[in-house]
Structures are given as structure tokens and as C-alpha cells.
Amino acid sequence: MQIWPLSTPLKNIILYSTSIVLMKGVSLIMLPYIATHLSQSELGRLEILVTISVIISIIFGLSLHEALYRFSGTAKKSQQHQITADIFIISMIVAAIALPIIWLICPLLGQLSQLQTSTLELNLLLLPLAFEAVTMVVLSALRMQEKALLFFYITTGRALFHALLTMIVLHYGFGVQAVILAGFISAMLQVIVIIYLQYQTNKKACINYHININTTQKYFTYCMPLMFSGLIIFGLNGLERWFLIFYVSFNDVALYAVAFKFALILVLLMQPFGMWWMPKRFEYLSNNGVNITTQITHISIVLLCSLTICVCYFSPVFIDWFMPETYHAAKDIVVVLVIIFAIKELNELINMGALIKQETKKLLVINCLATVVGVTLISVLTPEYKVNGVLSALMVAQSIRTLSTYWLSQRCFSFPFALNKIAVLFTISTISIGLSQFQQTIVFHLSSAILSLLILLGYAFWSRLVIFPSINKSKKIIGDNDVI
């Protein structure tokens, strides 16, 4: 059993881990400080504004980075720089078109009484998102080129600078508008840096800039359904807060938002692996075969289950320890949100088959179906059951989405997943999560968490769900019928 072929990826994962902790973990660490300096109502209002930025980022991001993964990741080395440069130029054109559109829609959004915001706040919040495609393409290119250290500097630099500005404005008693201004300044500085870096990279590679209509159409044909899928999935990851503001107060929205952020610890912990694996998975399949790719996917599922157990045990404890007492009620819903995020993450790990065969339109149909079910259930259950109705609807919708995606992906390209072993793994995880909900002393709580984790990992190694493949020895040429 050799793990040396994975040594370089593991080094990059460590760098990505650090960058993710500093990039997104800083915002989580800052949450108690922000909650102390803003009223609960103002924090709830800020969270609603953030959901608007999510929509705009999805629309103008256009999922162009996914096209970069797919077409540059499977291209010859000599073509990869040119493909990256072409997609970068397309993203710059998108930014030029997006800027005036955002400028025009901000006054319209400011007229919505439920938001209780101004045009200035919306401009500061949304204008940097015109460059979302540029940012995602350049950062994704750095990951594909395994420039993890440069990625670390760019992302953590923005996060730390943003945190510093936020602390300063809150310390001097400024409100939500100043917090948004801090985000605007840090985001625009990052945009300037990454445009300069990509320009220098293209210059060194002697790239001839050109836009080929047919190639551009191929990129958009692949990534547009993914963009619409992301937009539709917003109905299961943001839109529910808009329903809440009609039936509960901004204070209750703030409680939901706090639970949501602590549940996001799971996504935060999964991202270092995902940031290495997502850009490399097609290359691994092409170069090393379906068995190696499946083995790594098994490892990722074990990792997901392990982290889910840990976050379910400790996120309620963290809310008790670090948040003001008015937010302690958030621990009653955080575990359900963790499970919802786990199902969502599982969907990302097992959807390779559909992407390999470029069946993004069918993925769009699945996401539409799941979102229609979710939004319908939210609209029916929220008036009566408030936050509990939202959680139930999200659980059902995400489960439908993941099961449907697995079925489609396996039909497109069959991976030999060890389903029986994975089912046992899920059973152990479910029992462990259930045990985490019993009221216990901190010592017994910690002991239960460790024991649950040891049992799960012990089974994973015993059943050989976790093995470290020797890529050089296991390398396999994909057959003619499996060309990607």
C-alpha cells in the first residue's frame, strides 16, 4: 500500500485547508464579534442582503470555471494555457456587460420594503460581483496548475483584510452599511490582483488572444445549464430566508442564519479536499482509470461521514460557548442543517458520470424538480411550522436531488461503488448523530464523539472503503466506450 503518489496532492490539500480556514473560517470566527456589535434584527437584515449577492454571483459567474475544469482538464498540456486564456477573456467580457446591468437593478431592489435597504448598500454589495466569473476562472486555473501557495496568498489576503476592516468599522460604532463597504473594498482589491496575475501569466505563455465563436458556444453550452442549476438550487439554499421574512421577524432570521453558519463548518472542512479533487477528477479518470477514481470517491464519502459526525457533536457546543445568549436557541436547528449540508455535499461527490458525458441539461432538469418540490413544501409548511417547516422541506428536496443525480450519473458512466458497504457507513453515521442529541456532560459528550468516530473509521478501514491507491501500479487505460 503506497501513498507516495498522493504526496503532492496531500501537500496541496494542506495548503487549501489553511486557506479555507482563513478565507471562510475568519467569517465564522468573526460571527460572535459581529453579533455583539450589531443588533439581532440588523444581523438578520444583513443575512437577507447576503442572499441577494448569492443570486447575482451565480448569474454573472455563469459557471465558467466548470468549463475550465472540463475542457482544460482533459486537454493536452500544450493547449491548456490557451483554453484558460480564452475563458478568461470571455469572463472579462461578461464583467463588462454585468457592471451596467447591476447598476440599473440596484435602485429597483432598493424599493422592496421587506429588505429595508438603500441603493448605496446594494451598489456596494453587488457591483464587485460583476467580476465573479473572472475571479472564479483565475482561482480555478491556479488550482488546476497546482499553484496552491499563490492561491493561499490571494484568498487569505482578502479574507484577513476584510476581517480587519470589519472589526475597525464595528469598533467605531458603524452599522451594516460600513460592513458592506469593507466587503466592497476587499473584493475589488482582489479583482485587481487576479486580473494582473492572469495577464502576466498569459504574457509569459505568449498567448494570442482570440475569441472563437464555435469554441465559445461549446463552453456556454456546457456551463450554462450548470449556472441555471446553481440558480435553481438557490431555491434550496437561500430562498427559504425570503419566505421566513414574511412569517417571522428579522430576529428569527438571525437565529436561522447563525445555525446556518455553524452548520457550514461541515462544508468548510470538506472544501480543502474538494478544492483539490474537483478540478482533478476528470484528469484522474482519464489518466488512471475508473477504479482509482472510485477509490478516491470512497475515501471522500468516508471523510464526509466522519466530518458530519464531528460537526453534529460540536456545533451546538460552539454556539453555547461563543455566541451571545440570545442566539443559543440556534443550537436546536443546527444539527438538521448539518445533515442537509451533508446530503448536498454527497451530491457533489457522486455526480461525475453526468458531467463526464456532458449531460448538464439533465442535471438541470433534476435540480428543477428538486427545487420545485422544495419551494412548494416551503411555501406550504412555513406559514404553519415556521423554521421547522423550512428544515423539513429542505431535507426532502436535497434527498430527492441526490438520489436522482446518482441514478443519472450511473446511467451515464457506471462507477463500481461499494453500495452495501456505504449503506453500513451511513447507518453508523445516523446512529452516531442520534446519540449526539442526548443531553450529556461535556466529558461524556466528547467521549461519545470520539467513540463514534473510531467505530466509523474502523469499519471504513476494515471494509477497505479507505485504501490509498498506488496510481503508478493501478494505472488503467479507459476503453473506447469510456472516452471522456
C-alpha positions in Angstrom: 0.0 0.0 0.0 1.7 3.1 -1.2 0.6 6.7 -0.6 3.6 8.5 -2.1 1.9 9.1 -5.5 -0.6 11.2 -3.5 2.1 13.2 -1.6 1.9 16.3 -3.9 -1.9 16.4 -3.7 -1.8 15.9 0.0 0.6 18.9 0.3 -1.8 21.0 -1.8 -4.7 19.8 0.4 -2.9 21.1 3.4 -2.4 24.5 1.8 -6.0 24.6 0.7 -7.0 23.6 4.2 -5.2 26.5 5.6 -6.5 29.0 3.0 -10.1 27.8 3.5 -9.8 28.1 7.3 -8.5 31.6 6.9 -10.8 32.6 4.0 -14.1 31.3 5.2 -13.3 30.4 8.8 -12.4 34.0 9.6 -16.0 35.0 8.8 -17.2 32.3 11.2 -14.8 33.4 13.8 -15.9 37.0 13.3 -19.6 36.0 13.8 -19.6 36.4 17.6 -17.9 39.7 17.3 -20.4 40.9 14.7 -23.3 39.6 16.8 -22.1 41.5 19.7 -21.8 44.8 17.8 -24.9 44.6 15.7 -28.4 44.1 17.0 -30.1 40.8 16.3 -32.5 42.5 13.9 -29.7 44.2 12.0 -27.8 40.9 11.7 -31.0 39.3 10.3 -31.3 42.1 7.7 -27.6 41.7 6.7 -28.2 38.0 6.1 -31.1 38.7 3.8 -29.0 41.1 1.8 -26.3 38.4 1.5 -28.8 36.1 -0.1 -29.2 38.7 -2.9 -25.5 38.7 -3.5 -25.6 34.9 -3.8 -28.1 35.1 -6.7 -26.1 37.8 -8.5 -22.8 35.8 -8.1 -24.5 32.7 -9.6 -25.9 34.6 -12.6 -22.8 36.5 -13.5 -20.4 33.7 -12.6 -22.0 31.7 -15.4 -20.2 28.6 -14.1 -17.4 29.4 -16.5 -14.9 27.8 -14.1 -16.7 24.5 -14.7 -16.0 24.8 -18.4 -12.4 25.4 -17.5 -12.3 22.2 -15.4 -13.9 20.2 -18.1 -12.1 21.4 -21.3 -8.7 22.4 -19.9 -8.6 19.5 -17.5 -8.9 16.9 -20.3 -6.8 18.8 -22.9 -3.2 18.3 -23.8 -0.7 20.2 -21.8 0.2 22.4 -24.8 -3.4 23.5 -25.2 -4.3 24.2 -21.5 -2.8 27.7 -21.4 -4.7 28.8 -24.5 -8.0 27.4 -23.2 -7.5 29.1 -19.9 -6.7 32.4 -21.6 -9.8 32.1 -23.9 -12.1 31.5 -20.9 -10.5 34.4 -19.0 -11.2 36.8 -21.9 -14.8 35.6 -22.0 -15.1 36.2 -18.3 -13.8 39.8 -18.7 -16.4 40.4 -21.4 -19.1 39.1 -19.1 -17.9 41.5 -16.4 -18.1 44.5 -18.8 -21.7 43.6 -19.6 -22.6 42.9 -15.9 -21.5 46.2 -14.4 -24.1 48.4 -16.1 -26.9 45.8 -15.5 -26.1 45.7 -11.8 -26.0 49.5 -11.6 -29.5 49.6 -13.1 -31.2 46.9 -11.0 -29.9 48.2 -7.6 -32.4 51.1 -7.4 -35.2 48.7 -8.2 -34.2 46.3 -5.5 -33.9 49.2 -3.0 -37.6 49.8 -3.4 -38.6 46.5 -1.9 -39.9 47.4 1.6 -39.1 43.9 3.0 -35.3 44.5 2.5 -35.2 47.8 4.4 -32.1 48.8 2.5 -30.8 51.6 0.3 -29.4 51.8 -3.2 -26.0 52.7 -1.9 -25.8 49.5 0.2 -26.9 47.4 -2.8 -24.3 49.0 -5.1 -21.5 48.4 -2.6 -22.7 44.8 -2.1 -23.4 43.8 -5.7 -21.0 45.7 -8.1 -18.0 43.6 -7.2 -20.0 40.5 -8.2 -19.8 41.6 -11.9 -16.3 40.2 -11.7 -17.4 36.8 -10.2 -16.7 34.9 -13.4 -13.2 36.5 -13.6 -12.4 35.6 -10.0 -13.6 32.1 -10.2 -11.8 31.4 -13.5 -8.5 32.7 -12.3 -8.7 31.0 -8.9 -9.7 27.7 -10.6 -6.8 28.0 -13.0 -4.4 28.3 -10.1 -5.9 25.2 -8.5 -5.6 23.2 -11.8 -2.0 24.3 -12.2 -1.4 23.3 -8.5 -0.3 26.8 -7.6 -1.7 26.3 -4.1 0.7 28.7 -2.4 -0.3 31.6 -4.7 -4.0 30.7 -4.2 -3.4 30.8 -0.5 -1.9 34.3 -0.6 -4.8 35.7 -2.8 -7.7 34.2 -0.9 -6.4 34.6 2.6 -5.2 38.1 1.9 -8.7 39.2 1.0 -10.3 37.4 4.0 -7.9 38.9 6.6 -8.1 42.4 5.1 -11.9 42.1 5.0 -12.0 41.0 8.7 -9.7 43.8 9.7 -11.8 46.4 8.0 -15.0 44.9 9.5 -13.5 45.0 13.0 -12.5 48.6 12.6 -15.9 49.9 11.4 -17.8 47.9 14.1 -15.4 49.1 16.8 -16.2 52.7 16.0 -19.9 52.1 16.1 -20.8 52.0 12.4 -23.5 49.7 11.1 -24.5 47.4 8.3 -23.6 49.9 5.5 -20.0 50.1 6.8 -19.7 46.3 7.0 -20.8 46.1 3.3 -18.3 48.8 2.4 -15.5 46.7 4.0 -16.5 43.8 1.8 -16.6 46.1 -1.3 -13.0 47.3 -0.8 -11.5 43.9 -0.1 -13.3 42.3 -3.1 -12.2 45.0 -5.6 -8.6 44.8 -4.4 -8.7 41.0 -5.0 -10.2 41.5 -8.5 -7.3 43.9 -9.4 -4.7 41.5 -8.2 -6.0 38.4 -10.0 -6.5 40.3 -13.3 -2.9 41.4 -13.2 -1.6 37.9 -12.3 -3.6 36.3 -15.2 -2.4 38.9 -17.6 1.2 38.3 -16.6 0.7 34.5 -16.9 -0.8 34.9 -20.4 2.1 37.2 -21.4 4.7 34.7 -20.3 3.0 31.9 -22.2 2.9 34.1 -25.3 -0.8 33.7 -25.7 -2.5 35.1 -28.7 -5.9 36.4 -27.6 -8.8 35.5 -29.8 -12.5 34.6 -29.4 -13.7 31.7 -31.5 -17.5 31.7 -31.8 -17.8 27.9 -32.1 -15.5 27.3 -29.1 -17.2 29.9 -27.1 -20.6 28.4 -27.9 -19.2 25.0 -26.8 -18.2 26.4 -23.4 -21.5 28.1 -22.8 -23.4 25.0 -24.0 -21.7 23.1 -21.2 -21.7 25.7 -18.4 -25.0 27.5 -18.9 -27.1 24.6 -17.7 -24.8 24.3 -14.6 -25.3 28.1 -14.0 -29.1 27.6 -14.2 -28.8 24.6 -12.0 -27.0 26.7 -9.4 -29.6 29.4 -9.7 -32.4 26.9 -9.3 -30.7 25.3 -6.3 -30.7 28.7 -4.7 -34.3 27.8 -4.0 -32.9 25.2 -1.6 -30.0 27.3 -0.3 -31.1 30.9 0.3 -34.6 31.5 -1.0 -36.0 29.9 2.2 -34.9 33.0 4.1 -37.1 35.2 1.9 -40.0 33.0 2.9 -39.1 33.4 6.6 -39.1 37.2 6.5 -42.8 37.1 5.6 -43.7 34.8 8.5 -41.1 35.5 11.2 -39.1 38.5 12.4 -35.6 39.6 11.5 -34.6 38.2 14.9 -35.7 34.7 14.0 -34.0 35.1 10.6 -30.8 35.9 12.6 -31.2 32.7 14.6 -31.6 30.7 11.4 -28.6 32.4 9.9 -26.4 31.7 12.9 -27.4 28.0 12.8 -26.8 28.0 9.1 -23.2 29.4 9.5 -22.3 26.9 12.2 -23.6 24.1 10.0 -21.4 25.4 7.2 -18.5 24.2 9.3 -19.1 20.9 7.5 -18.7 22.5 4.1 -15.7 24.4 5.3 -14.0 21.2 6.4 -14.9 19.4 3.2 -13.6 22.1 0.9 -9.9 21.5 1.1 -10.4 18.0 -0.3 -13.0 19.3 -2.8 -10.7 22.1 -4.0 -8.0 19.6 -4.9 -10.4 16.8 -6.2 -13.0 18.8 -8.2 -10.5 20.2 -10.7 -8.5 17.0 -10.9 -11.2 14.3 -11.0 -11.6 14.2 -14.8 -7.9 14.1 -15.3 -7.6 11.3 -12.8 -10.3 9.3 -14.6 -8.6 9.9 -18.0 -5.1 9.1 -16.8 -5.6 6.5 -14.1 -8.9 4.8 -14.8 -12.3 4.2 -13.2 -11.1 2.0 -10.3 -8.7 4.6 -8.9 -11.3 7.4 -9.3 -13.8 5.2 -7.5 -11.4 4.5 -4.6 -10.8 8.2 -4.1 -14.6 8.8 -4.2 -15.0 6.1 -1.5 -12.4 8.0 0.6 -14.3 11.2 0.1 -17.5 9.7 1.3 -15.8 8.3 4.5 -14.4 11.8 5.0 -17.8 13.3 4.6 -19.4 11.0 7.2 -16.6 11.5 9.7 -16.8 15.3 9.5 -20.6 15.2 9.7 -20.5 13.3 13.0 -17.9 15.7 14.4 -19.9 18.8 13.4 -23.1 17.4 14.7 -21.5 16.8 18.1 -19.6 20.1 18.4 -21.6 22.8 16.5 -24.2 23.1 19.3 -21.4 23.3 21.9 -19.7 26.1 19.9 -23.0 28.1 19.8 -23.3 27.8 23.6 -19.7 28.8 24.1 -19.1 31.6 21.7 -22.5 33.2 20.8 -24.4 35.7 23.0 -27.2 34.1 25.0 -29.9 35.5 22.7 -28.6 33.2 19.9 -28.4 29.9 22.0 -31.8 28.8 20.5 -29.9 28.3 17.2 -28.5 25.0 18.5 -31.9 23.4 18.3 -31.8 23.6 14.5 -28.1 23.4 13.7 -27.8 19.6 13.5 -30.7 19.3 11.0 -28.9 21.9 8.8 -25.6 19.9 9.1 -27.4 16.8 7.8 -28.9 18.8 4.9 -25.4 20.1 4.0 -24.1 16.5 4.2 -26.6 15.4 1.7 -25.8 18.3 -0.5 -22.0 17.5 -0.3 -22.7 13.9 -1.2 -24.5 15.0 -4.3 -21.3 16.9 -5.4 -19.1 13.8 -4.8 -21.2 11.3 -6.8 -22.3 13.3 -9.9 -19.2 12.7 -12.0 -20.9 10.4 -14.6 -23.3 13.0 -15.8 -20.6 15.6 -16.1 -18.3 13.2 -17.9 -20.9 12.7 -20.6 -21.7 16.4 -20.6 -25.3 15.7 -19.5 -25.6 19.1 -17.8 -29.1 19.7 -19.2 -30.4 16.6 -17.5 -28.8 17.8 -14.3 -30.7 21.0 -14.8 -33.9 19.0 -15.0 -33.1 17.2 -11.8 -32.3 20.4 -10.0 -35.5 22.0 -11.3 -37.5 19.0 -10.0 -35.9 19.1 -6.6 -36.3 22.9 -6.3 -40.0 22.8 -7.3 -40.6 20.1 -4.6 -38.6 22.1 -2.1 -40.1 25.5 -2.7 -43.6 24.0 -2.8 -43.1 22.3 0.5 -41.5 25.5 2.0 -44.5 27.6 0.8 -47.0 25.1 2.3 -45.2 24.3 5.6 -43.6 27.6 6.6 -46.8 29.6 7.4 -47.7 26.9 10.0 -44.4 25.4 11.1 -42.0 28.4 10.6 -38.4 27.3 10.7 -39.2 23.6 11.2 -41.3 23.6 8.1 -38.3 25.0 6.1 -35.9 22.4 7.5 -38.3 19.5 6.6 -38.8 20.8 3.1 -35.0 21.2 2.5 -34.3 17.7 3.8 -36.8 16.1 1.4 -35.7 18.2 -1.6 -32.0 17.6 -1.1 -32.6 13.9 -0.7 -34.6 13.8 -4.0 -31.9 15.7 -5.8 -29.0 13.5 -4.6 -30.8 10.2 -5.3 -31.8 11.4 -8.8 -28.3 12.7 -9.6 -26.8 9.3 -8.5 -29.2 7.4 -10.8 -28.4 9.7 -13.8 -24.7 9.6 -13.3 -24.5 5.9 -13.0 -26.5 5.5 -16.2 -24.2 7.9 -18.0 -20.9 6.3 -16.7 -21.0 3.5 -14.2 -18.6 3.7 -11.3 -18.2 0.4 -9.2 -19.3 1.9 -5.9 -19.4 -0.5 -2.9 -23.1 0.3 -2.1 -23.6 -2.2 0.6 -20.5 -1.0 2.5 -21.6 2.6 2.0 -25.0 1.8 3.4 -23.5 0.4 6.6 -21.3 3.6 6.8 -24.5 5.7 6.5 -26.2 3.6 9.2 -23.2 4.1 11.6 -23.3 7.8 10.9 -27.1 8.1 11.5 -26.8 6.3 14.9 -23.9 8.5 15.9 -25.8 11.7 15.0 -28.7 10.4 17.0 -26.5 9.8 20.1 -25.2 13.4 19.8 -28.6 14.8 20.6 -28.7 13.3 24.2 -28.0 15.8 27.0 -24.7 14.8 28.4 -21.8 16.2 30.4 -19.0 17.7 28.3 -16.7 14.8 29.1 -19.3 12.1 28.1 -20.2 14.2 25.0 -16.6 14.2 23.9 -16.1 10.5 24.7 -19.2 9.7 22.6 -17.9 11.7 19.7 -14.5 10.0 19.8 -16.1 6.5 20.1 -18.5 7.1 17.2 -15.7 8.4 15.0 -13.4 5.4 15.9 -16.2 2.9 15.1 -16.9 4.6 11.7 -13.2 4.8 10.7 -12.5 1.3 12.0 -15.3 -0.1 9.8 -14.1 2.0 6.8 -10.6 0.6 7.0 -11.8 -3.0 7.8 -14.1 -3.0 4.8 -11.5 -1.4 2.6 -13.6 1.6 1.8 -10.4 3.5 2.7 -7.3 2.4 0.8 -4.6 4.6 -0.6 -4.2 3.5 -4.2 -0.8 3.2 -5.9 -1.5 5.1 -9.0 1.5 4.0 -10.9 0.7 0.3 -10.4 -3.0 0.6 -10.8 -3.0 2.8 -13.8 -5.5 1.7 -16.4 -6.4 2.9 -19.9 -10.0 3.7 -20.3 -11.7 1.7 -23.0 -13.0 3.1 -26.3 -16.6 3.0 -24.9 -15.5 5.1 -21.9 -13.8 8.0 -23.7 -14.5 11.3 -21.9 
